[in-house]
Amino acid sequence: MAIINSYPIGTPKTNDLLVGTSMPAVNTDADPITKNFPISSIIALASANPEVNPKVYVAELSNYAAGEVAPVATVMKNTIGNIVWTRNGVGSYTGTLAGAFTEDKTFLSGQAIIVSTLVGATGGWPNAQVINSNNVDTVSIYNYALNLTSGNNLADNMRMFLEIKVYE
């Protein structure tokens, strides 16, 4: 028998092989079989496992200087599906995709990347977003300008990064 830690350490390539045991179906008389498994097959198996790799949506959402419109998504990664963004009112937006946001298994994170000028006000105010998943079909975003003189106000002129992860 070989001493496993006596072999040199290498960097695997997708066409390299890994020795493993293929287990038979439960309640059969078949024996386990030792086989070679390509690294590419192991990667594909792990990638398809939603517990290890959640569905992901990463985008920059912006309606900055566009007025009273839905934000435009510049998508960087999307394995969830085509989320449709709408504007419900000042600073209130909804992303919709039927059945995409698993209840109690959807993680939402956002980061503001601009400041807003409130209607009738001067100066820039930092933005903050409140993001939540209302149900399995929608995600809501509320964009606030953090105006220290007149309170926090819902505001358009949003520009943010958004990350959604859906675990199964």
C-alpha positions in Angstrom: 0.0 0.0 0.0 1.3 3.5 -0.9 1.8 6.2 1.7 -0.5 8.9 0.3 1.4 11.9 1.8 4.6 10.7 0.1 3.3 11.8 -3.3 4.1 15.3 -4.5 1.4 17.9 -4.3 0.1 19.0 -7.6 -2.3 21.5 -9.1 -5.3 19.6 -10.6 -6.5 20.2 -14.2 -10.1 19.5 -15.2 -9.1 16.4 -17.2 -7.1 14.9 -14.3 -8.6 11.8 -12.6 -9.4 11.2 -9.0 -9.8 7.7 -7.6 -13.1 7.1 -5.7 -15.7 4.6 -4.9 -19.0 4.5 -6.8 -21.7 3.3 -4.4 -24.5 1.0 -5.6 -28.1 1.9 -5.3 -29.6 1.3 -1.8 -31.2 -2.2 -1.2 -29.3 -3.9 -4.0 -26.8 -6.8 -4.0 -24.3 -4.8 -6.1 -20.9 -4.1 -4.7 -19.2 -0.7 -4.6 -16.8 -0.2 -7.5 -13.5 1.7 -7.5 -13.4 4.1 -10.4 -11.6 7.1 -11.8 -13.6 10.3 -11.7 -12.5 13.3 -13.9 -12.1 16.5 -11.9 -14.4 18.2 -14.4 -17.3 15.9 -13.3 -16.7 16.6 -9.6 -16.8 20.3 -10.3 -20.0 19.9 -12.3 -21.6 17.8 -9.5 -20.6 20.4 -6.8 -21.8 23.3 -9.0 -25.2 21.7 -9.4 -25.7 21.3 -5.7 -27.8 24.2 -4.4 -26.7 23.7 -0.8 -23.1 24.4 -1.8 -23.8 26.9 -4.6 -26.9 29.1 -4.2 -28.6 30.8 -7.2 -27.0 34.3 -7.4 -28.0 37.7 -8.9 -25.5 40.5 -8.7 -26.2 43.8 -10.4 -25.8 47.5 -10.3 -29.3 49.1 -10.1 -29.5 52.7 -11.2 -32.1 55.3 -12.2 -29.6 58.1 -11.3 -30.5 61.4 -12.9 -33.2 59.6 -15.0 -36.2 60.9 -13.0 -39.3 58.9 -12.1 -38.4 55.6 -13.7 -37.6 52.0 -12.8 -34.0 51.3 -12.1 -31.9 49.7 -14.9 -30.0 46.6 -13.9 -26.4 46.1 -15.1 -26.1 42.5 -14.3 -22.7 41.0 -13.4 -23.9 37.5 -12.5 -27.3 35.9 -12.8 -28.2 32.3 -12.2 -31.6 33.1 -10.8 -33.4 34.4 -13.9 -34.6 37.6 -15.5 -35.8 39.9 -12.7 -38.1 42.7 -13.9 -37.7 46.0 -12.0 -40.5 48.5 -11.6 -40.9 51.8 -9.8 -43.9 51.9 -7.4 -43.5 55.5 -6.3 -40.8 57.8 -5.0 -37.8 55.7 -3.8 -39.9 52.5 -3.9 -39.0 49.7 -6.3 -40.0 46.0 -6.9 -38.1 43.2 -8.6 -40.4 40.4 -9.8 -39.7 36.9 -11.0 -42.3 34.2 -10.3 -41.3 31.6 -7.7 -37.6 32.8 -7.6 -37.2 33.8 -4.0 -37.5 30.8 -1.8 -39.2 31.7 1.5 -36.7 31.9 4.5 -33.8 31.0 2.1 -33.3 34.2 0.2 -30.4 36.5 1.3 -30.4 40.1 0.2 -27.6 42.6 0.4 -27.1 46.1 -1.0 -24.6 48.9 -1.0 -25.4 52.5 -2.0 -22.8 54.1 -4.4 -24.2 57.6 -4.8 -25.6 60.6 -2.8 -29.0 62.2 -3.6 -30.3 65.7 -3.7 -33.8 66.0 -2.4 -36.5 67.7 -4.4 -36.4 71.4 -3.4 -33.3 71.0 -1.3 -29.6 71.7 -1.9 -26.6 69.5 -1.2 -26.0 65.8 -1.4 -27.2 63.3 1.1 -26.0 59.7 1.6 -28.3 57.0 0.5 -29.3 53.9 2.3 -31.6 51.1 1.1 -34.0 48.8 2.9 -34.3 45.6 1.0 -36.6 42.7 1.7 -38.2 39.7 0.0 -42.0 40.0 0.4 -42.9 36.6 -1.0 -41.5 34.0 -3.4 -42.2 36.3 -6.4 -40.9 39.7 -5.4 -38.1 41.7 -3.8 -38.6 45.3 -2.6 -36.1 48.1 -2.3 -36.8 51.4 -0.6 -34.2 54.1 -1.3 -33.7 56.7 1.4 -31.7 60.0 1.3 -30.4 60.4 4.8 -31.1 64.1 5.2 -30.0 65.2 8.6 -31.9 68.4 8.6 -35.4 67.2 7.6 -35.3 63.5 8.4 -34.9 60.5 6.2 -36.9 60.7 3.0 -37.7 58.2 0.3 -35.8 59.5 -2.8 -35.3 58.6 -6.4 -31.8 58.9 -7.9 -30.8 55.5 -6.7 -27.6 53.8 -7.7 -26.6 50.7 -5.8 -25.0 47.3 -5.9 -27.4 44.4 -5.1 -26.7 40.8 -4.4 -29.4 38.2 -4.0 -28.6 34.6 -3.1 -31.3 31.9 -3.1 -30.6 28.7 -1.2 -32.6 25.5 -1.7 
